Amino acid sequence: MKQTIQETMKHLTRELNHANVWYRLGKPTMSDSEFDRKLRELKKLEENHPEYKCPDSPVDRIGVEPLAGLTRVKHSEPMLSISNVYNNDDLEKWFENTKAESYTAEYKIDGVAVSLIYENGKLVQALTRGDGVEGDDVTHNIRTIDELPLELKGDGRRLRRLEIRGEVYMPTTMFAQWNESTGNKYKNARNACAGAVRLLDARECAKRPLAFIAHSATHDPTIHSQEQFLQRMKAFGFKIAPYPIVVDGNEVTKYSFDREILAYYFRNEYQAGNNKIQLVEGYDFETDGVVIKVNDFAHRERIGFTSHSPKWIVALKVENYEADTRLNGVDWQVGKTGILTPVALLEPVEIDGTTVSKATMHNLDVIKTLGLKIGDTVRVKKAGKIIPAIDCVVEHHKNGVEIKPPEKCPSCNGPITIHKDEDRCTTVRCENSSCEAQKMTRIQFYVSRAAVNMVGIGDQLIEWLVEHKIEDFMDLYRLTFDDLIEAPHLGEKSARKIWDTIQSHKNPPLEKFLIGLGLPGAGAGTAKRLCSVYTSLGEIACAVAEELERIPDIGKLTAENIEQFFKSDYWRNLRNKMTSFGVYPQDVPKKEPVVSENLPLTGLSIVVTGTLNGYKRDEIQAVIERHGGKYSGSISKKTDYLVLGIDGGSKEAKARQLGVKIIDEQEFNRMIG
């Protein structure tokens, strides 16, 4: 008997959904071409007969044509990060600050944060966190997640608008099977998930075994607590993290909540190999802690936010970002100003799911203080959980080799000098300004996001340009399209795009241009301070050291370095090229400083060191300045306070030596109210 159109559509829907599941498990039931053909057939039938369309249609979950690129979209409310605590004392302080009647605890899923927007019960948009203010539109990929409702169940269909936030992740067992089918391309499920979410072709994303767990929503007057939110999400068809519990605020203590909750959630078992706590009750995801939230939404409103994270939520994390390994050697890397930085060459070791084979050693003073020798067993930590650094010596090797700076530059074989900088740190410097390594790093820095931000100019291209076409970053502006097309790894389209990028950056913001110049001993903070006093590059180039030193937080040595830079032959050469190539940094309008004696940090010079829970580095700087203070990058006798975070480093010792008052992040927050 001949199938009706409706029966054909139902059959194709079942067949394609079944094929999708088995493809993700590495056991495809049909070829890619057959799958695409049947998907196009179903799509056409649905366009002609929408009344027969199945609710679980794969057409809604899998786009037919890939996108040209991801679109950046502003969030209705910022997607902020979560502050972390790692011990009983910090958790107890958080409870003391929040003073809630009840709290909820949920697993912290190790995935990718996504915001889902539903209108009239239907999914209309999905955004990544991005920078917290704007995210990438990844709706096409999120629709491919089988268990995620494209249309809300029950009362959810009557809601005009609802924004759900949660975590996209890849179940661990499914990741293992899928990753094996790719030749074990990915190190862990988190990396595979992050790559899948940002794919341009939804058909490729549909081949990844993704899942979604809802954990929060933007302001919704119909939801009054986290407990109620979780119940409604289940009713709407969402997965929520298993075992969410509510704890009475009157019973919260650092012992009952910390120890008992961790024991309840993790059964005191974890996988030490990659420092990820591994659930033992059959729940198929990785987690690195518990997220604790104030239950009542009205109380959350009263508690409020910092610029970085809500105050009513915290992650109790059990992590280990360190490992012991052997120091096999030292590599001296040449920076943009000629300073040589020692880099430890390590016996490869796993830390937080990544293989670490190199670590920073900072400078000769750190090497001397730690008593480091080649052959020693050392403890490596991820400073700020990102940058590997040697923390201490675990065991000295009996035949350890002393670490000495090279006698000549490892790049150009030029002369080396050793001296103390403004912070009294011992620096090793190559004095040859024509050093190839310095040229490379200066150009890399100039085009970087921190400076002028010429997107698309990578290290491989810079290396070829330095070898064949240019002497310094200013020569980028004289490159022709024909010059770029000669690069062996560039096609015509890429060369045209890079040439257009260079031309569009002939009038960079003055502050960014100053950063890109790489003024000796001066970074982003100094560039900002210069632009707060001077309106043009010409004014700065004519300034003398005595004048520059009067600017707050510009020391004598930095002022002298700036003056000497703008008197050097190197600068004259750059300036002549700028005129020839039409490069003119934008002037900045003169701003009268706003001074208020009522601001809590007025007149105070503040230095920040280490990793803070509530602020990123640029955020803490903005907060200090917004409250009347002066942010400085280095400790001096003029410093009033040092805000000390995790892994503070050498600035703490210098502050104690100079008698500078040291405060923690909590004390800083009390100061600004």
C-alpha positions as CSV (number, residue, x, y, z in Angstrom):
1,M,0.0,0.0,0.0
2,K,1.3,3.4,-1.0
3,Q,2.4,5.6,1.9
4,T,0.6,8.9,2.4
5,I,2.6,12.2,2.6
6,Q,2.1,12.3,6.4
7,E,3.3,8.7,6.8
8,T,6.4,9.5,4.6
9,M,7.2,12.5,6.7
10,K,6.9,10.5,10.0
11,H,9.1,7.7,8.6
12,L,11.8,10.1,7.4
13,T,11.7,11.9,10.8
14,R,12.2,8.6,12.7
15,E,14.9,7.3,10.3
16,L,17.0,10.5,10.4
17,N,16.7,10.9,14.2
18,H,17.8,7.3,14.6
19,A,20.7,7.8,12.2
20,N,21.8,10.9,14.1
21,V,22.1,9.0,17.4
22,W,24.1,6.2,15.9
23,Y,26.4,8.5,14.0
24,R,27.4,10.2,17.2
25,L,28.3,6.9,18.7
26,G,30.6,6.2,15.8
27,K,28.4,3.6,14.2
28,P,26.7,5.3,11.2
29,T,23.6,3.5,9.7
30,M,23.7,5.5,6.4
31,S,26.3,7.5,4.5
32,D,26.6,11.3,4.8
33,S,25.3,11.8,1.2
34,E,22.2,9.6,1.9
35,F,21.5,11.5,5.2
36,D,21.7,14.9,3.4
37,R,19.5,13.7,0.6
38,K,16.8,12.4,2.9
39,L,17.0,15.6,5.1
40,R,16.5,17.8,2.0
41,E,13.5,15.6,1.0
42,L,11.9,16.0,4.4
43,K,12.6,19.7,4.4
44,K,10.8,20.1,1.1
45,L,7.8,18.1,2.3
46,E,7.6,20.2,5.4
47,E,7.6,23.4,3.4
48,N,4.7,22.1,1.2
49,H,2.8,20.4,4.0
50,P,3.6,22.2,7.3
51,E,0.4,20.7,8.9
52,Y,2.1,17.3,8.9
53,K,5.4,18.4,10.4
54,C,6.5,16.3,13.4
55,P,7.4,18.0,16.7
56,D,10.8,16.3,16.8
57,S,11.6,17.0,13.1
58,P,15.4,16.9,12.4
59,V,15.0,19.8,10.0
60,D,14.5,22.1,13.0
61,R,17.6,20.6,14.6
62,I,19.9,20.4,11.6
63,G,20.4,23.3,9.2
64,V,21.0,22.4,5.6
65,E,23.4,25.2,4.6
66,P,26.4,26.3,6.7
67,L,26.6,29.9,7.9
68,A,29.1,32.4,6.5
69,G,30.1,33.5,10.0
70,L,28.8,33.9,13.6
71,T,26.9,37.1,14.5
72,R,27.7,39.0,17.7
73,V,24.6,39.9,19.7
74,K,24.2,41.9,22.9
75,H,22.8,40.0,25.9
76,S,19.6,41.3,27.5
77,E,21.4,41.1,30.8
78,P,25.2,40.5,31.2
79,M,26.3,36.9,31.6
80,L,28.7,37.3,34.5
81,S,31.2,34.8,35.9
82,I,30.9,33.0,39.2
83,S,33.3,33.7,42.1
84,N,35.2,30.7,43.5
85,V,36.1,29.6,47.0
86,Y,38.5,26.7,47.8
87,N,38.3,26.3,51.6
88,N,36.1,26.4,54.6
89,D,37.1,29.9,55.8
90,D,36.3,31.6,52.5
91,L,33.0,29.7,52.2
92,E,32.0,30.8,55.8
93,K,32.8,34.4,54.9
94,W,30.5,34.2,51.9
95,F,27.7,32.8,54.1
96,E,28.3,35.6,56.6
97,N,28.0,38.2,53.8
98,T,24.8,36.8,52.3
99,K,22.8,35.8,55.4
100,A,20.0,34.0,53.5
101,E,17.2,31.9,54.9
102,S,18.0,29.1,52.5
103,Y,20.6,28.0,49.9
104,T,20.6,25.6,47.0
105,A,23.5,23.4,45.8
106,E,23.9,22.0,42.3
107,Y,26.7,20.3,40.4
108,K,29.0,22.7,38.6
109,I,29.0,21.3,35.1
110,D,32.3,21.6,33.1
111,G,30.9,22.8,29.8
112,V,30.1,25.9,27.7
113,A,27.7,28.6,29.1
114,V,24.8,29.4,26.8
115,S,21.7,31.6,27.0
116,L,18.5,30.4,25.3
117,I,15.7,32.8,24.4
118,Y,12.2,31.4,24.0
119,E,9.3,33.5,22.6
120,N,5.7,32.2,22.9
121,G,7.2,28.9,24.0
122,K,9.5,28.4,21.0
123,L,13.3,28.6,20.9
124,V,14.3,31.7,18.8
125,Q,17.9,32.4,19.7
126,A,20.9,30.9,21.5
127,L,24.0,32.9,22.5
128,T,27.3,32.0,24.0
129,R,28.7,34.0,27.0
130,G,31.2,35.8,24.8
131,D,32.7,38.7,26.8
132,G,29.7,38.7,29.1
133,V,28.1,41.7,27.3
134,E,27.9,40.3,23.8
135,G,27.9,36.7,22.7
136,D,27.9,34.7,19.4
137,D,24.6,33.6,17.9
138,V,24.8,29.8,17.8
139,T,21.1,29.0,17.5
140,H,21.8,26.8,14.5
141,N,24.0,24.5,16.6
142,I,22.0,24.5,19.8
143,R,19.0,23.3,17.9
144,T,20.8,20.1,17.1
145,I,20.8,19.0,20.8
146,D,18.3,16.2,21.0
147,E,17.2,16.5,24.6
148,L,16.8,20.3,24.5
149,P,13.2,21.4,23.9
150,L,12.7,23.5,20.8
151,E,9.2,24.2,22.2
152,L,8.5,24.4,25.9
153,K,6.1,21.9,27.4
154,G,3.1,22.7,29.5
155,D,2.6,26.2,30.7
156,G,5.8,27.2,29.0
157,R,4.0,27.6,25.7
158,R,2.0,30.5,27.1
159,L,5.1,32.6,28.1
160,R,5.7,35.6,25.9
161,R,9.4,35.5,26.6
162,L,11.7,33.4,28.7
163,E,15.5,33.5,28.8
164,I,17.1,30.3,30.2
165,R,20.8,30.0,30.9
166,G,22.7,26.8,31.3
167,E,25.6,24.6,30.3
168,V,26.1,22.8,27.0
169,Y,28.3,19.7,27.7
170,M,29.4,16.4,26.1
171,P,28.5,13.3,28.2
172,T,31.7,11.6,29.2
173,T,30.9,8.1,27.9
174,M,29.5,9.4,24.6
175,F,32.6,11.6,24.3
176,A,34.9,8.7,24.7
177,Q,33.1,6.7,21.9
178,W,32.8,9.7,19.6
179,N,36.3,10.9,20.1
180,E,37.6,7.4,19.3
181,S,35.8,7.6,15.9
182,T,37.8,10.9,15.3
183,G,41.1,9.3,16.1
184,N,41.1,10.8,19.6
185,K,41.4,14.3,18.3
186,Y,40.3,16.0,21.5
187,K,42.0,16.0,24.9
188,N,38.8,16.2,26.9
189,A,35.0,16.6,26.5
190,R,35.1,20.3,27.4
191,N,37.4,21.2,24.5
192,A,35.3,19.1,22.1
193,C,32.1,20.8,23.3
194,A,33.6,24.3,22.9
195,G,34.6,23.6,19.3
196,A,31.2,22.0,18.4
197,V,29.2,25.0,19.7
198,R,31.0,27.5,17.4
199,L,30.9,25.4,14.2
200,L,29.4,27.2,11.2
201,D,27.8,24.1,9.8
202,A,25.0,22.8,12.0
203,R,25.2,19.4,10.2
204,E,28.7,18.9,11.6
205,C,27.6,20.0,15.0
206,A,24.7,17.5,14.8
207,K,27.3,14.7,14.7
208,R,28.6,15.7,18.1
209,P,26.8,14.1,21.2
210,L,25.9,17.3,23.0
211,A,23.6,17.8,26.0
212,F,22.2,20.8,27.9
213,I,21.5,21.4,31.6
214,A,19.5,24.5,32.7
215,H,20.7,26.3,35.8
216,S,19.3,29.8,35.9
217,A,17.1,32.4,34.2
218,T,17.1,36.1,33.7
219,H,14.6,38.2,35.7
220,D,11.2,36.5,35.5
221,P,8.4,37.9,37.8
222,T,6.7,34.5,37.9
223,I,9.7,32.7,39.4
224,H,10.6,33.6,43.0
225,S,13.3,31.1,44.1
226,Q,15.9,28.7,42.7
227,E,13.9,25.8,44.0
228,Q,10.8,26.9,42.1
229,F,12.9,27.6,39.0
230,L,14.3,24.1,38.9
231,Q,10.8,22.6,39.3
232,R,9.5,24.7,36.4
233,M,12.5,23.8,34.2
234,K,11.7,20.1,34.6
235,A,8.0,20.8,33.8
236,F,9.1,22.7,30.6
237,G,11.2,19.7,29.4
238,F,14.7,20.7,30.5
239,K,17.3,18.6,32.1
240,I,18.6,19.9,35.4
241,A,21.7,18.8,37.4
242,P,20.9,15.7,39.5
243,Y,20.5,15.9,43.2
244,P,19.8,19.7,43.6
245,I,19.2,20.3,47.4
246,V,18.0,23.1,49.6
247,V,19.8,23.8,52.9
248,D,18.2,25.9,55.7
249,G,20.3,29.0,56.2
250,N,20.1,28.6,60.0
251,E,21.8,25.2,59.8
252,V,24.7,26.4,57.6
253,T,28.1,26.0,59.1
254,K,31.5,25.7,57.4
255,Y,31.5,22.0,58.5
256,S,27.9,20.9,57.7
257,F,27.8,22.6,54.3
258,D,31.3,22.2,53.1
259,R,32.1,18.7,54.2
260,E,28.7,17.1,54.1
261,I,27.7,18.6,50.8
262,L,30.9,17.5,49.1
263,A,30.6,14.0,50.6
264,Y,26.9,13.8,49.5
265,Y,27.7,14.9,46.0
266,F,31.0,13.2,45.3
267,R,31.1,10.3,47.8
268,N,34.7,11.4,48.5
269,E,35.8,9.8,45.2
270,Y,37.5,11.7,42.4
271,Q,39.8,11.1,39.5
272,A,43.1,12.5,40.4
273,G,44.6,11.9,36.9
274,N,43.2,15.0,35.3
275,N,42.2,16.8,38.5
276,K,38.5,16.6,37.7
277,I,36.1,15.2,40.3
278,Q,34.3,12.2,38.7
279,L,30.8,11.4,39.7
280,V,30.2,7.8,40.8
281,E,26.4,7.5,40.6
282,G,26.3,7.0,36.8
283,Y,25.8,10.7,36.0
284,D,27.5,11.2,32.7
285,F,29.4,14.5,33.0
286,E,32.5,15.9,34.6
287,T,32.3,18.5,37.4
288,D,34.8,20.4,39.4
289,G,32.7,21.6,42.3
290,V,29.3,22.6,43.7
291,V,27.5,25.9,42.9
292,I,25.8,27.3,45.9
293,K,23.1,30.0,45.5
294,V,20.9,32.1,47.6
295,N,17.5,30.5,47.1
296,D,15.2,33.5,47.4
297,F,15.3,35.8,44.3
298,A,14.2,38.9,46.3
299,H,17.1,38.4,48.7
300,R,19.4,38.1,45.6
301,E,18.2,41.5,44.5
302,R,19.2,43.0,47.8
303,I,22.6,41.4,47.8
304,G,23.4,42.6,44.2
305,F,26.5,42.2,42.0
306,T,30.1,43.2,41.6
307,S,31.3,44.3,38.1
308,H,32.4,40.7,37.5
309,S,30.0,38.4,39.3
310,P,26.8,38.2,41.3
311,K,27.3,38.3,45.1
312,W,24.6,35.7,45.7
313,I,26.3,32.8,44.1
314,V,29.6,31.0,44.7
315,A,31.3,27.9,43.4
316,L,32.9,25.7,46.0
317,K,35.6,24.1,44.0
318,V,37.9,21.1,44.7
319,E,40.7,21.5,42.2
320,N,44.4,20.9,42.0
321,Y,46.3,23.0,39.6
322,E,49.8,21.7,40.4
323,A,52.0,18.8,39.7
324,D,55.6,17.7,40.3
325,T,58.0,17.1,37.5
326,R,61.7,17.4,36.5
327,L,63.4,20.5,35.3
328,N,65.3,19.4,32.2
329,G,66.7,22.7,30.9
330,V,66.2,26.4,30.4
331,D,65.3,28.3,27.3
332,W,66.0,32.1,27.2
333,Q,63.3,33.9,25.1
334,V,64.0,37.4,23.7
335,G,61.2,39.9,24.2
336,K,60.3,43.1,22.2
337,T,62.6,45.3,24.3
338,G,65.5,42.9,24.3
339,I,64.9,41.4,27.7
340,L,65.6,37.7,28.0
341,T,63.1,35.7,30.0
342,P,64.1,32.3,31.3
343,V,61.6,29.5,30.4
344,A,61.7,26.1,32.1
345,L,61.8,23.1,29.9
346,L,60.0,20.4,31.9
347,E,59.4,16.7,31.7
348,P,55.9,16.8,30.3
349,V,53.2,16.5,33.0
350,E,49.4,16.6,33.1
351,I,47.8,19.6,34.9
352,D,44.1,20.2,34.7
353,G,43.6,18.2,31.6
354,T,46.5,19.7,29.6
355,T,50.1,18.6,29.0
356,V,52.6,21.1,30.4
357,S,56.1,21.0,29.1
358,K,57.2,24.6,29.7
359,A,56.8,27.1,32.6
360,T,57.8,30.7,33.3
361,M,60.7,31.3,35.7
362,H,60.2,35.1,35.7
363,N,63.8,36.3,36.2
364,L,67.2,35.6,37.7
365,D,66.1,36.7,41.2
366,V,63.3,34.1,41.3
367,I,65.8,31.4,40.1
368,K,68.2,32.4,42.9
369,T,65.5,32.7,45.6
370,L,64.1,29.2,44.8
371,G,67.6,27.7,44.4
372,L,66.7,26.2,41.1
373,K,69.1,23.9,39.3
374,I,68.7,21.8,36.1
375,G,67.8,18.3,37.1
376,D,65.8,19.3,40.2
377,T,62.2,18.0,40.8
378,V,60.0,21.0,40.9
379,R,56.4,21.8,41.7
380,V,54.6,23.5,38.8
381,K,51.4,25.5,39.3
382,K,49.1,27.2,36.9
383,A,49.3,30.7,38.1
384,G,45.8,32.1,37.9
385,K,44.8,28.6,36.7
386,I,46.2,29.5,33.2
387,I,50.0,30.2,33.1
388,P,52.3,27.4,34.3
389,A,55.0,28.6,36.7
390,I,57.5,26.9,39.0
391,D,56.3,27.3,42.6
392,C,59.1,25.5,44.5
393,V,61.8,22.9,44.5
394,V,60.5,19.5,45.7
395,E,63.9,17.8,45.7
396,H,67.4,18.9,44.6
397,H,69.2,16.6,42.3
398,K,72.7,15.7,43.7
399,N,74.3,16.6,40.3
400,G,72.0,19.6,39.6
401,V,73.4,22.1,37.1
402,E,73.5,25.8,38.0
403,I,71.3,28.0,35.8
404,K,73.3,30.9,34.3
405,P,72.2,33.5,31.7
406,P,73.7,33.2,28.2
407,E,76.9,35.1,27.4
408,K,75.4,36.2,24.0
409,C,71.9,36.6,22.7
410,P,70.6,33.2,21.6
411,S,68.9,34.9,18.6
412,C,71.5,37.3,17.1
413,N,74.6,36.4,19.1
414,G,74.8,40.0,20.1
415,P,76.1,41.4,23.5
416,I,74.2,40.8,26.7
417,T,74.0,43.1,29.7
418,I,72.7,42.4,33.2
419,H,71.3,45.1,35.4
420,K,68.6,46.1,38.0
421,D,65.4,47.6,36.7
422,E,63.2,50.2,38.4
423,D,61.6,47.5,40.6
424,R,65.1,46.3,41.6
425,C,64.7,43.1,39.6
426,T,67.7,41.7,37.8
427,T,67.2,41.7,34.0
428,V,69.2,40.2,31.2
429,R,69.0,42.2,28.0
430,C,70.2,41.9,24.4
431,E,71.5,45.3,23.3
432,N,71.2,44.7,19.6
433,S,68.1,46.6,18.4
434,S,68.3,44.8,15.1
435,C,68.0,41.4,16.7
436,E,65.7,39.2,14.6
437,A,63.9,37.9,17.7
438,Q,63.2,41.5,18.9
439,K,61.9,42.4,15.5
440,M,59.5,39.5,15.5
441,T,58.2,40.1,19.0
442,R,57.8,43.9,18.4
443,I,55.7,43.2,15.3
444,Q,53.7,40.4,17.1
445,F,53.0,42.8,19.9
446,Y,52.1,45.8,17.7
447,V,49.4,43.8,15.8
448,S,48.1,42.0,18.9
449,R,44.7,42.6,20.5
450,A,46.4,44.5,23.4
451,A,47.8,47.1,20.9
452,V,46.6,48.0,17.4
453,N,44.7,44.7,16.9
454,M,45.3,43.8,13.3
455,V,43.3,40.6,13.1
456,G,44.7,37.8,10.8
457,I,48.4,38.7,10.9
458,G,49.8,35.5,12.5
459,D,53.3,34.4,13.6
460,Q,53.9,32.4,10.5
461,L,53.3,35.5,8.2
462,I,55.3,37.8,10.5
463,E,58.3,35.4,10.4
464,W,58.1,35.3,6.6
465,L,57.8,39.1,6.4
466,V,60.7,39.7,8.7
467,E,62.8,37.4,6.6
468,H,61.8,38.8,3.2
469,K,60.0,42.2,3.3
470,I,60.1,44.3,6.5
471,E,62.4,45.6,9.2
472,D,59.9,46.8,11.8
473,F,56.1,47.0,12.4
474,M,55.9,50.4,10.6
475,D,56.9,48.7,7.3
476,L,53.6,46.8,7.4
477,Y,52.0,49.9,6.1
478,R,54.1,50.1,2.9
479,L,53.3,46.5,2.0
480,T,51.4,46.1,-1.3
481,F,48.9,43.4,-2.2
482,D,51.6,41.9,-4.5
483,D,54.0,41.7,-1.6
484,L,51.5,39.7,0.5
485,I,50.5,37.4,-2.3
486,E,54.1,36.2,-2.4
487,A,53.8,34.7,1.1
488,P,53.8,30.9,0.4
489,H,50.9,30.1,2.8
490,L,48.5,33.0,1.7
491,G,45.9,32.7,-1.0
492,E,44.6,35.7,-3.0
493,K,41.5,36.1,-0.7
494,S,43.5,36.0,2.5
495,A,46.2,38.4,1.2
496,R,43.5,40.9,0.1
497,K,41.8,40.7,3.5
498,I,45.1,41.3,5.4
499,W,46.1,44.2,3.1
500,D,42.6,45.8,3.8
501,T,43.2,45.2,7.5
502,I,46.5,47.0,7.5
503,Q,45.1,50.0,5.5
504,S,42.2,50.3,7.9
505,H,44.6,50.7,10.9
506,K,46.5,53.8,9.7
507,N,44.7,55.9,12.3
508,P,44.8,53.8,15.5
509,P,43.7,55.2,18.8
510,L,46.7,57.0,20.4
511,E,46.6,54.9,23.6
512,K,46.7,51.6,21.6
513,F,49.5,53.0,19.3
514,L,51.6,53.9,22.4
515,I,51.1,50.4,23.7
516,G,52.2,49.0,20.4
517,L,55.3,51.2,20.3
518,G,56.7,49.1,23.2
519,L,58.1,52.0,25.2
520,P,60.9,50.6,27.5
521,G,59.5,49.9,31.0
522,A,56.0,51.3,30.0
523,G,52.9,49.2,29.5
524,A,49.2,49.8,29.0
525,G,48.9,51.7,32.3
526,T,51.6,54.2,31.3
527,A,50.0,54.7,27.9
528,K,46.6,55.4,29.6
529,R,48.2,57.9,32.0
530,L,50.0,59.7,29.1
531,C,46.7,60.0,27.2
532,S,45.1,61.5,30.3
533,V,47.6,64.4,30.2
534,Y,48.5,64.8,26.6
535,T,46.3,65.1,23.6
536,S,48.6,64.1,20.7
537,L,51.6,61.9,19.9
538,G,53.6,65.1,19.1
539,E,53.1,66.4,22.7
540,I,54.3,63.1,24.2
541,A,57.3,62.9,21.9
542,C,58.4,66.4,23.0
543,A,57.9,65.9,26.8
544,V,61.0,65.8,29.0
545,A,61.6,63.4,31.9
546,E,61.0,66.0,34.6
547,E,57.6,66.8,33.1
548,L,56.7,63.1,32.6
549,E,57.7,62.3,36.2
550,R,55.1,64.7,37.6
551,I,52.4,62.4,36.1
552,P,51.1,60.2,39.0
553,D,52.6,56.7,39.0
554,I,55.2,57.4,36.3
555,G,58.5,56.9,38.1
556,K,61.9,58.5,37.3
557,L,63.4,55.6,35.3
558,T,60.2,55.2,33.2
559,A,60.1,58.9,32.5
560,E,63.8,58.9,31.4
561,N,63.2,55.8,29.2
562,I,60.3,57.6,27.5
563,E,62.3,60.7,26.9
564,Q,65.3,58.7,25.5
565,F,63.0,56.6,23.3
566,F,61.6,59.7,21.5
567,K,65.2,61.0,21.1
568,S,66.5,57.8,19.6
569,D,67.4,57.1,16.0
570,Y,65.0,54.2,16.2
571,W,62.1,56.6,16.8
572,R,63.3,59.1,14.1
573,N,63.3,56.2,11.6
574,L,59.8,55.2,12.7
575,R,58.5,58.8,12.6
576,N,59.8,59.3,9.0
577,K,58.1,56.1,7.9
578,M,54.8,57.2,9.5
579,T,54.9,60.4,7.5
580,S,55.7,58.5,4.3
581,F,53.0,55.9,4.8
582,G,50.3,58.2,6.1
583,V,50.1,56.7,9.6
584,Y,48.6,59.2,12.1
585,P,47.4,58.1,15.5
586,Q,44.2,59.8,16.6
587,D,44.4,62.7,18.9
588,V,42.5,62.4,22.2
589,P,40.2,65.2,23.4
590,K,41.4,67.1,26.4
591,K,39.5,66.0,29.5
592,E,39.5,67.9,32.8
593,P,40.0,65.4,35.6
594,V,36.9,64.9,37.8
595,V,38.0,65.2,41.4
596,S,35.7,64.5,44.3
597,E,36.7,64.3,47.9
598,N,33.6,62.1,48.6
599,L,35.0,59.2,46.6
600,P,36.4,56.5,49.0
601,L,39.8,56.1,47.2
602,T,40.5,59.7,46.4
603,G,44.2,60.4,46.5
604,L,45.2,56.8,47.1
605,S,47.7,54.9,45.0
606,I,46.8,51.2,44.7
607,V,48.7,48.2,43.3
608,V,47.0,44.9,42.7
609,T,48.9,41.6,42.5
610,G,47.7,38.0,42.0
611,T,44.4,36.5,40.9
612,L,41.2,38.0,42.4
613,N,37.9,36.1,42.6
614,G,35.6,39.1,41.8
615,Y,37.6,41.1,39.2
616,K,39.6,40.7,36.1
617,R,42.7,42.9,35.9
618,D,41.2,45.5,33.7
619,E,38.0,45.5,35.8
620,I,39.8,46.1,39.1
621,Q,41.7,49.0,37.4
622,A,38.4,50.6,36.3
623,V,36.9,50.1,39.7
624,I,39.8,51.8,41.5
625,E,39.8,54.8,39.1
626,R,36.0,55.1,39.3
627,H,36.2,55.4,43.1
628,G,38.8,58.1,42.8
629,G,42.0,56.0,43.2
630,K,45.1,55.8,41.1
631,Y,45.9,52.3,39.7
632,S,49.6,51.5,39.5
633,G,51.5,48.6,38.1
634,S,54.5,48.7,40.4
635,I,55.2,49.1,44.2
636,S,57.0,52.3,45.3
637,K,57.2,54.5,48.4
638,K,54.2,56.4,46.9
639,T,52.0,53.3,47.0
640,D,49.2,53.4,49.7
641,Y,47.8,49.9,49.4
642,L,48.6,46.6,47.8
643,V,45.6,44.4,47.1
644,L,46.8,40.9,47.4
645,G,45.2,38.0,45.5
646,I,46.1,34.4,45.0
647,D,49.7,33.8,43.8
648,G,50.7,37.3,44.5
649,G,54.4,37.0,43.7
650,S,57.3,39.3,44.4
651,K,55.2,42.5,44.9
652,E,54.1,41.3,48.3
653,A,57.7,41.0,49.6
654,K,58.5,44.5,48.2
655,A,55.4,46.0,49.8
656,R,56.4,44.6,53.2
657,Q,60.0,45.9,52.7
658,L,58.7,49.4,52.0
659,G,56.0,49.3,54.7
660,V,53.1,49.5,52.2
661,K,49.8,48.4,53.8
662,I,48.6,45.0,52.3
663,I,44.9,44.2,52.1
664,D,42.9,41.3,50.7
665,E,40.0,41.5,48.2
666,Q,37.4,41.5,50.9
667,E,39.0,44.5,52.6
668,F,39.2,46.3,49.3
669,N,35.5,45.7,48.7
670,R,34.7,47.2,52.2
671,M,36.8,50.3,51.3
672,I,34.7,51.0,48.2
673,G,31.5,50.1,50.0
